[in-house]
Amino acid sequence: MTSFKGKTIFIAGASSDIGLASAVALSNEGAELILHYASLEGLERLKAKFSDAKHEFVQMNFGEVDKIEKTFSDLFKNKPLDGLINCVGVRSRRPLKLLKHNHLLEVMTLNYFSFIELLRVALKKGCYKTGFSVVQVSSIAAQAGGSAVTAYAASKAASDAAIRSLAKELWGKGVRLNSIVCGQVASRAYSKLLEVNKEDKVLDRQYLGLVNTSEVAEIILFLLSERARRISGSFIPADGGYLQ
């Protein structure tokens, strides 16, 4: 594993399962972390893991996109970033008849608009270092779709399209951007899904089984590291074989 000693990494959605697994792995490798959380429950999850660590915790509701710059601009200038992981996102499972504009806007705001605004702020002069690496956690829904996940799939596809375009736009500034395409991950969200749907048809096609959060974290750390310096604008599968 590559050491991240002396590196500053920002994790949006750090209290999520993948965010937390990534934070633990990076902390173990010596990284200095800026950990974002949205709720008191999220803060408690972070403090349970990092009660003695010298990482910074920052609260922000990413649904309030207009507050992102004010919240993070000075913070990033004081601690220029080597890497950014985006694990912020909201799931949506609604059939067409329930896809009203306000719901579509909510999903796109949290899953796409906030991501673009966060990147805009993080890439202001003095907020990042050369070799800056961005990793977006995406979903198989962005490529394969699925019944009643139109809003979610569209929002993730939009973020992936941004990754592809911005990788071409920003390479000259020493910035890399990549996306991890996750299948079903063993997480709290997945456990809640099974409470509603006792059977998961996705796993019939995801023949390598559920993906562990630690496995996703390993891919994230690789993409953040110098070992991935020739990789940008790519979509790395963590899908258990689903998209094959």
Backbone bond lengths (Angstrom), bond angles and torsions (degrees), N, CA, C in turn:
res aa  C-N    CA-C-N  psi(-1)  N-CA   C-N-CA  omega(-1)  CA-C   N-CA-C  phi
1 M - - - 1.461 - - 1.521 110.00 -
2 T 1.319 116.99 137.82 1.457 121.84 177.84 1.514 110.82 -72.88
3 S 1.335 116.67 136.75 1.457 120.56 177.04 1.527 110.01 -75.74
4 F 1.323 115.88 140.15 1.460 121.58 177.10 1.527 110.52 -112.18
5 K 1.299 116.52 22.75 1.457 120.57 179.65 1.525 110.26 -60.83
6 G 1.332 115.93 129.25 1.458 120.63 -178.61 1.513 114.33 85.00
7 K 1.335 118.08 -1.99 1.464 122.36 179.25 1.529 110.25 -94.90
8 T 1.330 115.30 142.96 1.461 121.05 176.92 1.521 109.09 -109.21
9 I 1.310 116.08 121.35 1.465 121.94 -177.12 1.523 109.23 -122.14
10 F 1.322 116.26 132.14 1.463 121.89 174.61 1.522 108.88 -101.73
11 I 1.331 116.30 131.42 1.470 121.03 177.56 1.518 108.87 -118.95
12 A 1.318 116.03 111.07 1.468 121.52 174.05 1.524 108.05 -83.83
13 G 1.323 116.05 126.45 1.463 119.47 -174.65 1.516 111.06 78.40
14 A 1.337 116.29 39.77 1.470 120.89 -174.35 1.519 113.24 -67.17
15 S 1.332 117.51 -21.56 1.466 119.51 -179.00 1.525 112.94 -86.93
16 S 1.342 117.50 -4.12 1.462 120.16 174.03 1.522 108.69 -69.23
17 D 1.303 117.96 167.81 1.462 120.55 -176.24 1.528 112.02 -62.88
18 I 1.331 116.66 -47.12 1.464 119.95 178.88 1.523 110.37 -69.72
19 G 1.330 117.13 -40.28 1.455 120.63 178.42 1.515 111.73 -60.79
20 L 1.329 116.41 -43.00 1.458 120.93 -178.44 1.528 111.28 -68.51
21 A 1.320 116.43 -41.54 1.470 119.98 178.07 1.525 110.45 -62.67
22 S 1.319 116.83 -39.04 1.462 121.36 178.31 1.519 110.85 -67.52
23 A 1.333 116.33 -41.16 1.461 120.92 179.40 1.519 111.19 -61.93
24 V 1.322 116.76 -44.00 1.464 120.56 179.58 1.529 110.52 -62.58
25 A 1.327 116.32 -45.50 1.466 120.49 -179.28 1.525 111.29 -63.33
26 L 1.323 117.47 -42.88 1.464 121.32 -179.94 1.524 111.46 -68.33
27 S 1.322 116.80 -39.97 1.462 120.82 177.83 1.520 110.46 -61.77
28 N 1.318 116.48 -40.61 1.465 121.16 178.77 1.529 111.69 -64.43
29 E 1.346 116.09 -25.53 1.461 120.89 179.57 1.521 112.16 -94.43
30 G 1.334 117.31 8.49 1.457 120.80 172.14 1.512 116.36 93.22
31 A 1.327 118.55 7.53 1.460 120.55 -178.63 1.521 111.45 -72.40
32 E 1.323 115.11 150.45 1.459 121.55 170.45 1.525 106.67 -95.38
33 L 1.318 116.93 124.68 1.457 120.70 -169.80 1.524 112.56 -112.90
34 I 1.331 114.48 142.68 1.457 122.36 167.30 1.521 105.00 -111.21
35 L 1.320 116.33 112.93 1.461 121.47 -169.87 1.521 110.67 -109.50
36 H 1.319 115.23 116.82 1.463 120.95 179.81 1.524 110.37 -90.57
37 Y 1.320 115.15 140.90 1.460 121.74 173.46 1.524 108.25 -140.07
38 A 1.325 115.96 158.22 1.464 120.50 -177.25 1.518 112.68 -107.93
39 S 1.323 117.52 -27.85 1.469 120.77 -173.24 1.519 111.18 -131.29
40 L 1.327 115.59 167.15 1.460 120.98 176.06 1.518 110.71 -61.65
41 E 1.318 116.48 -37.85 1.466 120.48 177.12 1.525 110.23 -59.88
42 G 1.338 116.12 -41.10 1.459 120.10 178.52 1.516 111.86 -63.96
43 L 1.321 116.94 -41.90 1.463 120.91 178.42 1.528 110.69 -62.08
44 E 1.310 117.08 -41.00 1.461 120.76 179.81 1.534 110.81 -64.14
45 R 1.317 116.93 -37.92 1.474 120.18 177.42 1.518 110.83 -63.85
46 L 1.329 116.13 -40.78 1.461 120.07 179.93 1.530 111.46 -67.99
47 K 1.309 115.96 -45.46 1.468 119.54 -178.21 1.529 111.73 -66.48
48 A 1.320 116.75 -28.45 1.462 119.63 177.54 1.524 111.17 -65.15
49 K 1.335 116.17 -28.54 1.465 121.25 179.68 1.523 112.42 -93.01
50 F 1.330 116.10 -31.10 1.468 119.65 -170.37 1.526 112.80 -126.74
51 S 1.305 116.93 40.50 1.465 120.30 -177.39 1.523 112.20 -63.20
52 D 1.336 117.15 -30.74 1.460 121.07 -177.69 1.524 113.21 -105.62
53 A 1.321 117.46 -5.61 1.463 120.73 -176.89 1.529 110.79 -82.58
54 K 1.317 115.34 152.11 1.461 120.64 -178.60 1.527 110.47 -95.58
55 H 1.321 114.90 55.99 1.458 120.08 176.18 1.529 109.07 -102.22
56 E 1.323 115.69 159.95 1.468 120.07 -178.04 1.516 109.84 -102.76
57 F 1.330 116.71 136.86 1.455 122.67 178.76 1.519 109.13 -109.11
58 V 1.333 116.67 134.16 1.459 121.81 -177.78 1.519 109.87 -132.87
59 Q 1.325 116.80 126.09 1.465 121.42 178.54 1.518 110.56 -92.78
60 M 1.334 116.09 139.28 1.464 120.74 178.86 1.514 109.13 -165.49
61 N 1.325 116.48 135.12 1.452 121.95 171.40 1.522 107.65 -94.04
62 F 1.320 117.46 107.78 1.458 120.53 -175.26 1.523 112.91 -70.28
63 G 1.323 116.39 -6.20 1.461 118.86 172.45 1.524 111.42 -71.31
64 E 1.335 116.37 -17.56 1.466 122.00 177.60 1.524 108.61 -99.23
65 V 1.318 115.06 74.31 1.462 121.50 -172.23 1.528 112.06 -58.73
66 D 1.323 117.45 -35.27 1.455 120.67 -177.06 1.527 113.35 -67.45
67 K 1.343 118.05 -9.68 1.464 121.45 179.82 1.532 113.07 -100.13
68 I 1.319 116.86 -3.81 1.463 120.19 -176.52 1.527 111.50 -63.54
69 E 1.313 117.26 -45.35 1.465 119.90 -178.06 1.526 111.30 -62.00
70 K 1.325 117.03 -45.95 1.455 121.18 -179.19 1.528 111.25 -63.20
71 T 1.322 116.80 -36.06 1.464 121.27 -177.26 1.522 112.39 -73.07
72 F 1.341 117.41 -39.34 1.459 119.98 -168.35 1.534 115.85 -112.13
73 S 1.308 119.44 -18.97 1.463 120.52 -172.39 1.532 112.41 -58.03
74 D 1.322 117.77 -55.05 1.469 120.65 -179.02 1.526 111.21 -66.30
75 L 1.319 116.85 -35.77 1.463 121.40 179.26 1.526 110.55 -60.44
76 F 1.324 116.59 -46.17 1.461 120.47 -179.10 1.534 111.27 -69.45
77 K 1.324 117.90 -33.05 1.462 119.93 177.89 1.527 111.13 -68.44
78 N 1.323 116.28 -34.10 1.459 120.49 177.60 1.522 112.21 -76.02
79 K 1.327 115.54 -28.17 1.460 121.10 178.44 1.535 109.22 -133.70
80 P 1.337 117.31 77.18 1.469 119.83 -178.22 1.525 111.64 -53.64
81 L 1.320 114.86 139.98 1.460 121.23 -171.20 1.519 113.20 -88.95
82 D 1.336 114.56 143.39 1.458 122.11 168.69 1.529 110.51 -96.60
83 G 1.335 115.77 -22.81 1.452 119.19 -177.89 1.509 112.17 -160.04
84 L 1.315 115.74 157.49 1.466 123.15 179.25 1.514 108.82 -140.11
85 I 1.318 116.39 129.54 1.462 122.66 175.85 1.519 107.96 -116.05
86 N 1.318 117.29 127.75 1.467 120.33 178.86 1.522 110.53 -108.82
87 C 1.332 115.05 107.93 1.468 121.36 176.72 1.526 111.35 -112.92
88 V 1.323 117.16 9.12 1.468 120.59 178.85 1.525 109.40 -71.16
89 G 1.311 116.07 136.98 1.456 118.29 177.34 1.522 111.28 177.06
90 V 1.311 114.60 155.95 1.455 120.89 177.14 1.519 107.93 -127.39
91 R 1.311 116.95 136.73 1.463 121.31 178.06 1.521 109.93 -83.16
92 S 1.297 115.69 156.57 1.463 120.93 177.11 1.520 108.74 -147.88
93 R 1.323 115.86 128.06 1.469 120.92 175.71 1.525 107.40 -134.28
94 R 1.323 115.79 93.77 1.466 121.53 -178.69 1.521 109.91 -141.20
95 P 1.328 117.57 135.36 1.464 120.14 175.55 1.524 110.38 -70.32
96 L 1.300 116.65 167.12 1.459 122.76 -175.21 1.525 112.80 -54.14
97 K 1.316 117.61 -40.21 1.461 120.58 -176.33 1.528 112.68 -63.41
98 L 1.342 117.53 -17.59 1.464 121.21 179.76 1.531 112.46 -106.84
99 L 1.325 116.91 4.35 1.469 120.17 -177.86 1.522 110.94 -86.14
100 K 1.306 115.42 73.89 1.451 119.87 177.44 1.527 110.18 -84.11
101 H 1.326 114.51 162.27 1.460 120.62 -172.37 1.523 112.79 -57.37
102 N 1.310 117.68 -41.11 1.467 119.33 -176.58 1.523 111.92 -64.03
103 H 1.331 117.43 -35.73 1.461 120.24 178.02 1.531 110.58 -70.96
104 L 1.321 116.89 -43.95 1.467 120.49 177.44 1.521 110.80 -58.16
105 L 1.323 116.08 -41.97 1.460 121.16 -179.59 1.527 110.85 -65.06
106 E 1.320 117.28 -40.38 1.461 121.10 179.25 1.524 110.94 -61.94
107 V 1.329 116.81 -46.34 1.460 120.86 -178.65 1.524 111.02 -65.95
108 M 1.331 116.97 -45.11 1.460 120.34 179.86 1.530 111.28 -65.55
109 T 1.315 117.13 -34.80 1.464 120.19 179.31 1.515 111.23 -63.62
110 L 1.327 117.12 -48.06 1.462 121.14 -177.19 1.525 112.69 -74.24
111 N 1.318 117.39 -36.35 1.460 120.95 -172.67 1.518 114.30 -95.18
112 Y 1.329 117.54 -19.35 1.472 119.36 -176.12 1.527 113.43 -130.55
113 F 1.326 118.29 -57.53 1.464 120.44 -175.48 1.529 111.49 -59.05
114 S 1.327 117.04 -42.76 1.467 120.33 -178.81 1.529 110.69 -66.09
115 F 1.321 117.09 -35.73 1.467 121.46 179.02 1.522 110.73 -63.45
116 I 1.321 116.83 -45.22 1.464 120.59 179.80 1.528 110.68 -65.01
117 E 1.327 117.45 -41.76 1.459 120.32 179.16 1.530 110.48 -66.12
118 L 1.323 117.60 -39.65 1.457 121.06 177.79 1.529 110.58 -61.35
119 L 1.318 117.25 -42.99 1.461 120.58 177.66 1.521 111.13 -64.15
120 R 1.315 117.03 -41.68 1.466 120.43 179.50 1.523 110.63 -58.26
121 V 1.321 116.48 -43.89 1.461 121.17 -179.34 1.526 110.77 -70.35
122 A 1.318 117.40 -44.48 1.464 121.46 -177.64 1.525 111.96 -64.75
123 L 1.323 117.14 -25.35 1.462 120.90 -177.23 1.524 113.01 -99.34
124 K 1.324 116.43 15.13 1.460 119.53 171.57 1.522 108.82 -71.08
125 K 1.316 116.18 154.74 1.463 121.63 -178.96 1.524 110.75 -55.50
126 G 1.315 115.54 129.91 1.450 121.20 178.03 1.513 115.53 87.64
127 C 1.344 116.90 -3.40 1.475 120.08 -177.29 1.530 113.41 -96.51
128 Y 1.326 116.98 -11.30 1.462 119.51 -177.65 1.528 109.99 -144.58
129 K 1.326 114.52 162.77 1.452 121.03 -179.97 1.531 110.06 -106.56
130 T 1.313 115.85 158.36 1.459 120.59 174.98 1.527 109.22 -60.01
131 G 1.312 115.96 136.79 1.453 121.05 -174.63 1.520 112.46 93.48
132 F 1.335 114.99 8.20 1.462 121.63 -179.29 1.526 110.70 -55.83
133 S 1.333 115.83 130.18 1.460 121.32 -178.05 1.518 110.43 -122.69
134 V 1.326 115.93 131.06 1.466 123.05 179.20 1.520 109.02 -113.29
135 V 1.325 116.52 132.39 1.465 121.57 176.11 1.520 108.60 -124.91
136 Q 1.321 115.41 121.51 1.459 122.62 178.28 1.523 108.80 -103.52
137 V 1.332 117.40 129.99 1.465 121.08 176.45 1.524 108.37 -88.06
138 S 1.319 115.77 113.38 1.459 121.95 -177.06 1.531 110.48 -111.96
139 S 1.316 116.45 -161.47 1.466 120.96 -172.62 1.519 111.39 -146.93
140 I 1.321 115.74 152.56 1.460 120.54 174.29 1.526 111.32 -59.46
141 A 1.341 117.07 -23.48 1.467 120.48 179.34 1.517 111.59 -60.45
142 A 1.338 117.67 -29.79 1.458 121.25 -179.38 1.521 111.67 -63.83
143 Q 1.340 116.37 -28.35 1.461 120.58 -178.52 1.520 112.81 -105.13
144 A 1.324 116.63 -36.56 1.470 120.17 -173.47 1.519 113.47 -102.20
145 G 1.344 117.17 -16.33 1.452 119.21 -174.98 1.517 111.48 66.29
146 G 1.313 115.17 -161.87 1.458 120.23 -179.85 1.512 109.25 164.03
147 S 1.302 116.32 155.06 1.454 121.40 -178.79 1.524 111.13 -61.49
148 A 1.323 116.60 126.21 1.469 124.64 174.15 1.530 114.34 69.55
149 V 1.338 117.64 14.71 1.473 119.09 177.61 1.529 111.09 -114.27
150 T 1.325 116.66 29.33 1.458 121.37 -176.34 1.521 112.60 -55.50
151 A 1.326 117.92 -48.86 1.463 121.20 -177.07 1.520 111.20 -64.14
152 Y 1.328 116.47 -46.32 1.460 121.29 -179.29 1.524 111.09 -63.92
153 A 1.335 116.20 -47.40 1.465 120.48 -178.69 1.526 110.88 -61.07
154 A 1.326 116.52 -42.63 1.460 120.29 -179.24 1.524 111.45 -64.01
155 S 1.325 117.31 -39.97 1.463 120.67 -178.89 1.522 111.27 -67.77
156 K 1.326 117.55 -39.93 1.456 120.58 178.31 1.527 111.20 -70.86
157 A 1.323 116.78 -36.87 1.462 120.27 176.94 1.524 110.58 -64.33
158 A 1.330 116.72 -36.77 1.461 120.74 177.99 1.527 110.57 -63.65
159 S 1.328 117.24 -43.75 1.462 120.64 178.55 1.524 111.37 -64.48
160 D 1.321 117.00 -38.50 1.462 119.99 177.86 1.527 111.39 -66.77
161 A 1.320 116.58 -37.75 1.462 119.76 176.73 1.532 110.49 -63.09
162 A 1.323 116.02 -37.33 1.464 120.37 177.33 1.525 110.53 -64.63
163 I 1.329 116.82 -41.39 1.466 120.59 177.59 1.526 110.34 -57.38
164 R 1.304 116.20 -46.67 1.471 121.16 -177.86 1.526 110.85 -62.37
165 S 1.312 116.77 -43.38 1.462 120.91 -177.74 1.529 112.15 -73.51
166 L 1.333 116.86 -45.12 1.455 120.54 -176.48 1.525 112.21 -69.64
167 A 1.324 117.20 -27.73 1.464 119.45 175.68 1.526 110.22 -60.89
168 K 1.322 116.56 -38.38 1.467 121.19 177.76 1.523 110.95 -73.54
169 E 1.319 116.71 -36.16 1.464 120.80 -177.15 1.520 112.81 -73.01
170 L 1.329 118.02 -34.77 1.466 121.16 -167.37 1.518 115.31 -108.29
171 W 1.325 118.79 1.33 1.461 119.59 -176.36 1.525 111.54 -60.45
172 G 1.327 116.92 -33.24 1.460 120.87 -179.57 1.514 113.45 -66.61
173 K 1.340 117.21 -15.54 1.462 121.76 177.68 1.529 111.58 -96.86
174 G 1.321 115.22 7.80 1.463 118.87 -179.63 1.503 113.59 75.54
175 V 1.340 116.74 29.50 1.462 121.96 -177.41 1.527 109.75 -112.75
176 R 1.328 115.77 133.39 1.460 121.79 175.26 1.523 109.84 -116.33
177 L 1.322 116.70 143.05 1.465 121.69 177.87 1.519 108.94 -135.02
178 N 1.329 116.45 131.62 1.459 121.76 179.04 1.523 110.46 -141.74
179 S 1.312 115.32 162.65 1.458 121.45 -177.95 1.519 109.74 -127.13
180 I 1.325 116.21 140.97 1.464 121.78 174.22 1.522 108.04 -105.08
181 V 1.320 115.84 121.90 1.460 121.41 -176.89 1.523 108.74 -95.09
182 C 1.326 115.47 101.43 1.474 120.74 -174.32 1.524 111.80 -90.52
183 G 1.315 114.46 139.49 1.452 120.75 167.91 1.518 108.52 -88.47
184 Q 1.317 117.35 -147.91 1.456 120.32 176.85 1.523 109.28 -72.47
185 V 1.328 115.14 125.30 1.462 122.28 -177.25 1.528 108.91 -112.60
186 A 1.308 116.68 139.61 1.465 121.64 177.17 1.522 108.73 -68.68
187 S 1.311 116.68 97.79 1.462 122.52 -172.05 1.523 110.24 -146.43
188 R 1.330 115.12 173.96 1.466 119.36 176.33 1.523 111.04 -63.71
189 A 1.343 115.95 -39.32 1.464 119.87 179.71 1.527 110.82 -62.40
190 Y 1.328 116.30 -38.08 1.458 119.53 179.54 1.530 110.67 -68.42
191 S 1.319 116.99 -37.81 1.470 120.68 177.65 1.524 110.81 -62.19
192 K 1.337 116.11 -39.67 1.470 120.24 177.95 1.522 110.97 -66.65
193 L 1.338 116.36 -36.29 1.460 120.31 177.13 1.515 111.08 -60.64
194 L 1.314 116.67 -41.57 1.462 120.76 -178.77 1.527 112.13 -70.41
195 E 1.324 117.07 -22.38 1.461 119.99 175.66 1.524 111.17 -66.59
196 V 1.342 115.33 -30.29 1.470 121.25 179.85 1.521 110.62 -90.97
197 N 1.325 116.04 -47.26 1.459 121.83 179.75 1.526 108.78 -112.31
198 K 1.303 116.89 108.42 1.461 120.77 -174.99 1.522 112.19 -65.37
199 E 1.330 116.62 -26.14 1.458 120.56 178.50 1.524 109.24 -116.09
200 D 1.319 116.25 142.97 1.461 121.78 179.08 1.528 108.74 -114.85
201 K 1.322 116.22 104.76 1.465 120.73 -178.04 1.527 112.41 -69.26
202 V 1.340 116.17 -21.74 1.467 119.29 178.36 1.521 110.45 -60.32
203 L 1.334 116.82 -38.17 1.466 120.34 -177.81 1.522 113.01 -67.36
204 D 1.341 116.67 -20.62 1.465 119.26 175.36 1.526 110.18 -62.77
205 R 1.332 115.79 -30.93 1.464 121.58 -179.19 1.534 111.40 -98.61
206 Q 1.317 116.63 -25.34 1.470 121.41 178.30 1.526 107.49 -84.12
207 Y 1.322 115.26 76.29 1.461 120.85 -164.12 1.527 114.15 -70.83
208 L 1.334 118.38 -15.81 1.461 120.24 177.36 1.529 112.26 -88.86
209 G 1.325 116.22 2.13 1.459 121.05 175.12 1.511 113.94 87.61
210 L 1.333 115.16 -178.41 1.456 121.91 -179.69 1.526 111.10 -60.31
211 V 1.326 115.22 142.84 1.465 121.20 177.04 1.525 108.33 -90.90
212 N 1.313 117.44 134.92 1.462 121.39 176.73 1.518 110.79 -83.01
213 T 1.325 116.26 146.98 1.464 119.76 179.63 1.526 111.36 -61.33
214 S 1.312 117.51 -33.23 1.466 120.62 178.91 1.522 111.28 -65.37
215 E 1.322 116.85 -31.35 1.465 120.63 178.01 1.522 110.96 -69.88
216 V 1.330 116.44 -39.14 1.464 120.17 175.97 1.529 109.68 -65.56
217 A 1.332 116.25 -41.10 1.465 120.80 179.72 1.527 111.34 -60.07
218 E 1.316 117.66 -37.60 1.463 121.19 178.91 1.526 110.91 -62.77
219 I 1.322 116.78 -40.00 1.464 120.56 178.20 1.530 110.00 -66.99
220 I 1.324 116.36 -40.97 1.464 120.98 179.32 1.524 110.31 -59.99
221 L 1.324 116.93 -47.09 1.462 120.28 -179.54 1.523 111.33 -62.84
222 F 1.312 116.49 -37.82 1.465 119.21 176.56 1.522 110.85 -61.46
223 L 1.322 117.32 -47.06 1.465 121.28 -178.26 1.525 112.19 -65.28
224 L 1.323 117.26 -29.31 1.457 120.97 177.46 1.524 112.37 -76.02
225 S 1.314 116.65 -20.94 1.457 121.14 -170.64 1.527 112.44 -86.13
226 E 1.327 114.74 168.52 1.464 121.73 177.13 1.519 111.95 -65.14
227 R 1.298 116.56 -22.84 1.468 119.76 179.66 1.523 111.59 -63.59
228 A 1.325 117.13 -21.45 1.468 121.62 179.93 1.526 111.38 -103.78
229 R 1.326 117.78 22.62 1.467 121.06 -173.37 1.524 113.45 -64.48
230 R 1.320 118.22 -16.98 1.464 121.29 177.79 1.533 112.12 -99.89
231 I 1.312 117.11 9.28 1.468 120.76 -177.89 1.521 109.72 -112.48
232 S 1.318 116.87 120.53 1.465 121.44 176.10 1.524 109.40 -156.08
233 G 1.318 115.90 148.17 1.460 120.73 -178.06 1.514 112.48 69.98
234 S 1.331 116.96 23.62 1.468 121.36 -175.03 1.520 111.77 -108.37
235 F 1.317 114.66 161.10 1.461 122.21 -179.27 1.523 107.59 -124.12
236 I 1.322 115.19 104.89 1.457 121.52 -173.15 1.533 109.07 -94.07
237 P 1.324 117.76 120.68 1.462 119.41 -177.61 1.524 113.38 -75.86
238 A 1.317 115.07 135.18 1.468 122.67 167.84 1.525 104.32 -131.47
239 D 1.323 114.31 59.84 1.468 121.53 -164.66 1.520 114.21 -116.09
240 G 1.323 117.36 5.92 1.462 118.79 179.16 1.510 113.23 61.32
241 G 1.332 117.08 23.57 1.463 121.78 179.08 1.517 114.57 90.15
242 Y 1.332 118.12 1.95 1.473 121.43 -172.68 1.524 112.19 -58.14
243 L 1.317 118.14 -43.81 1.474 121.05 -172.86 1.519 113.58 -85.96
244 Q 1.328 117.36 3.25 1.469 120.03 -177.93 1.524 110.55 -79.54
